Amino acid sequence: MPRPEFEAPPPEPNAVPRQEPVGAGWPAPGAEHGIEARTVVRSFGAVPALRGLDLTVPYGQVTALVGPNGAGKTTLLLILATLLAPHAGQVRVAGFDLATHPEQARSALGWMPDTFGVYDQLTVGEYLEFFADAYRLPHDEKHRRIRGLLALVHLDDRLRQPVHGLSRGQKQRLGMARALIHKPRVLLLDEPASGLDPRSRVELRDLLRSLAADGVAVLVSSHILSELEEIADRVVLVDHGLTVGEHRMADLIASGPTGMGRARWRIRAQDDALAARLAARPGLGTISDLPGGAEVGPLTEDEAADLLAALVAEGVRVVAFGPVGSALESAYMAMTDERR
């Protein structure tokens, strides 16, 4: 018998509603954070993956999970997704203890792993309909939700295309739609930008910021630090299975890449003698001559602004002027310096 054709009503305006809980008592009453993990321990045989890790992910914010390979990030995400049990410690998702109420926690979270299997024999619409049915979405809401999410991830023209015909980036966007199908209040993302083109990465950033603005607790693990700095409100640094730092992103940026608000600054200018001109000025730190420009510093933002104003006043045609690197990259490098 041929497979029934996926049919959905025509799209409606604003098909993707603001994120809101479905069902009474969810998230659990009194829950202050989307995720709370305390002294979580997990080993694989004699190899410890998590050694007592702590983590909080507040509602309404994007939290970045950053660490080197082998730090325990994926193990932690699998535990949060209720796919792996910790050996010790306590974990709550949307206020529900995973040890005693895993089903309620699953209903509250969306999970997008780094790599995930897709049902190649299904069309895009059937694939999302399968997961909508798993979450018991009402019939009418299910089809509106599918249409709206496919428009959101720019796959609305692929509704009846077999999943196996999608590119890697398109499958990644389909995975995002799948994670959002039931309006989760907690979202776990492991390398969500993997395989995405530059435009799709910008759209992902805007989507995550929008979800956070709607009150969702978003946890993102990624090695693309420059993008995390644009997306995240907070960063949790992990290494060797432990939390080694939790910071507000604004505080990291304010402290500057080298700490205490000081950074190296790169200058590009239409001046062949720029490095010599800079060397004649006191207080600029180490000056490096570069093709088409120079680097100076470390300087504070005020000192850099004074330098830029002085160069412009002297008639130097400055093309670009900005700090080198990022605060998050510097924090990561400092954390992993012992690995060198």
N, C-alpha and C positions, 0 to 999 in steps of 0.2 A: 504494500500500500504506500503511495507517495506521502511524503511528510507534509503535514498541513502548512500552508503558506502563512508566514507571520503577517498579521494585519494589525494596523494601529490607526486610531482616529487621526484626523489632520492635526498638525501642531497648533497649540494655543498660545496666545501671548503670555510671556513670563512663565514658560513651562517649568523652569527650574525654580522652585520656591526657596525662600530663605531657609537655612537649616534650622529645624526645630525638632524637639523630641517627639517620638511617636509612642504613645502609651503612657498610662499613669505611672508615677513613681520612677521615671527614668529621665535623667540620671538619678542615682540613689539620693534620697534626701540627705542634705548636709554635705554633699560632695563639694569640696572647694577646688579640686584639681581634676582634670581629665585623667591623669595618670599619677599615681604615687607608688614608688618602689622603694623599699627600705632593706638594706643589707642583703641584697639578693645574691645567692650563691648557686652556681651550677658548674658541674665538672663533666667531662667526657672521659670515663675511665680514670686514669691518673692525671689527666690534663685539666687543670682548672681554667674555665672560660670566664666566669664571674666570681669575684672574690669578696663580695660584700658591697655591691654597687648600690648607690642611691640615685634617685631620679624623681623630679617633679615636672609635670607638664600642665601649666595652668590653662583654663578655658580662655578663649579669645586671644590666644597668642600662638605664634609659630616658634617651636623650640627646635634648634638644630642639635643633632647628635653627631659629634665629631671625634674621630680617633683613627689611629693607624690600623692597617690590616691586622687581625688577630686581637684587637682590643676588647672584643666581646659585644660589638654593636648588633650583629645579626642574631647572636644568641639571645640578647636582651629583647629584640623585636619579636622573635619567635615566642618568647615567654609572654610578652604583652599581648600577642595575638592568640594566646591560649593554645598554641601548638606544641609547647614544650613546658614541662613542669620544672620549677626551680627546686633545688635540693634544700634550700633554707631561705628565710626572708619572707617578707610580705609584699604583695602586689595588689593594688586596687586600680581598676579601670572604670571610670564613671561612677566611682564610689563603691563598686562591687568588688569584694575580695575574690580573687581568681581561684582560691582554694575551695571556697564554699559556694560561690555563685558564678561559675564560668558561663552558663547560658545567658544570664542577664548581661554580663560583660560583653559577650559576643554580639548581642543585639545592639549594643551601643557603639561598637567600633567598626571602622572601615580599615581594611588591610591591603596594602599594595606591596608585594615583595619585590626584590630585585629581579628575579626571574620567576615567571609563573606559567603554568600550562594553560593552554586554551583548547576548547573543544573544536577541533578543525572541521568536524562534520556539520557544525551549526553555522548559520548566518550570524551576522553581527546582532541583528535584532533578536534572534532566538537565544543567543548567548546571554544577553542582558535579561531577557524574559525568564530564563532558567534561574538566574540569581534573584530576580525580583520575586519569583514564586518561592524560592527558598526562604526569603524573608517575609513571605506571606503578605505582600502588598496587595491591596484591593485591585480588582481587574481594571477599573477605569484609571485609578491613580498610577498603576503599573505602566500603562501605555503612554500616559502623559509624561511620566518620569523618564522613560526610555527615550522618547522623542527629545525632551528637553536636554538630557545629558549628552545625547549624540550631537546636538547642536552646540552644546557647551564645549565639547572636545573636538569639534569640527570633523565629525564622522557621520553627519546626518545624511550625506549622499551615499553612505555605505550600508544602509539598513539591511538590505537583502543580499549583500555580498558575503560569500563564505569567509569565515575567519582566516582560513589558511591563505587567502589571497591578500591579506594585509601585510604591509611592510612592518619592520621591527618597531619603528616609531609609532605607527598607527596602532599596533597591538599594545604599545605602552599607554597610549591615550585611551584605548578601550579598557585597559586595566584600571585606569583612573575612574572611568565611568562606572565600572563594576564596583569599585570601592565606595562610591558615593550613592549607589542605587537606593539604599534604605535610609538616607539622611543621617549618617552617623554623627555623634557628638564628639567622638574621638577618632582621629585619623592617623594611621601609622604608614609611613612611606619610606621604603628602602631604595635609595638611588632612583628616584622617580624621573629624573631627567635623562637617564640612560637611553641612548638611541634617538633622542629628540633633536630636531633641527633647531637652529637659533630662534626662529619665530615661535616654535612650540614651547621652547624654554621660557621665553618672555611671557607667553600666555599661561604657562604653569605657575610662574611666579605671581601673576595677577590673580589667578584662581585661588592660590593658597592664602594670599592676603585677604581676599574676599571672604573665604571660609572662616578665617580667624576673626574678621570683623563681625561675622554672624554668630560668634561665640563658640566655634569649634576649637577643641584642643588639638593642635597639629604637631606631630613629631616627625621630623625629616632627618634621615641619615643620608649623607652624601659626601663625596670627596671633592666636589666642585665648590671650593670655599668662597670664591668670589661671588657666586650666585647665592650661597647661603647668607652671606653678609647683607645682600639686598632683600632677602626674604624674611629672615628670622628676627624675632624680638629678643630671644634668649639663645645662649649656646651652652651645651653641657659637654665638657671635654672628658673623654674616657681613655684609659690606657691600662693595659695589663689587668683588665677586668674590674677596674675601680674607677669611681668618679674622681677626677683630679681637679675639677674646677667647674663652677656654674657662674655665668656672667650675663648681665643684660648687655645686649649688643651695643646699645647706646654708650654704656660705660667703657666697653672695649674700644670703640671708635674714639671716644673722647680722650682716652689715654694715649692714643697714637700708636703706630706700629712699633715704636721702640720704647714705649712706656713713658710716663710722666708728661704726656702731651707733645713729645718730640718725635720727629720723623725725618727721614731723608727726603729731599725734594728734587724732582727732575725738571729741568728747564730746557725747552726747545726754542731757539731764536735764530733769526736771520742775522747772525753776527759771528764771523769766523774766529774772532778773538774773545768769545764769551768767557771761556775758562780763565784767560789772563785777566780780563776785566773783573771777574769774581774774586780771583786770587788777591787783587789789590784791596779788597774790602775786608775789614776785620770781622771776626765773630761768625763766620759762615761754616765752621767745622771743616771736615774733609771735603775737598773739591775734586771731582773726577771729570776729566774731559771725555766727552762722548761725541760720536758723529752727529753733527747738527745741534749739539747742545752740551749740557753738563749736569752733574748731580752735586748737591751741596747738603750740608747738615751733619748731625740732626738739628732741626730748628722747630720751634713752636709755630703754631698757626699765625700768631701775631708777628713773629720774626719773619716768617715767609711772606706775609702780606706786605710788611715794610720793604722787604727786598724787591718784591714785584713792583711796588709803587716806585722805588728808586730807579729800577732798570727802565721802566716806561718813561720816567721823567728825564732820563739821560738819552732818550731816543732809541733805545734798544727795541727792535721789533720782535716781541715775545709771541711765539706761536702757541706754546703750551706750557703750563706750569701746574704741577700737582705732586702729591706725595707718592712715594714709591712703595709698592706692595699694599697690604691691607692689615688692619688690626687683627682680624681673625687668622690670617696666614701667619702672622708673627706669633700669636698665642699658640698656634698649632706647632710651629717650628720650635718654640721654646719647650713645649711639652715633650716633643720627640727628639730633642737635642742629644739625649744620652744614647740614642740608637746609632749615632754617627760613628 
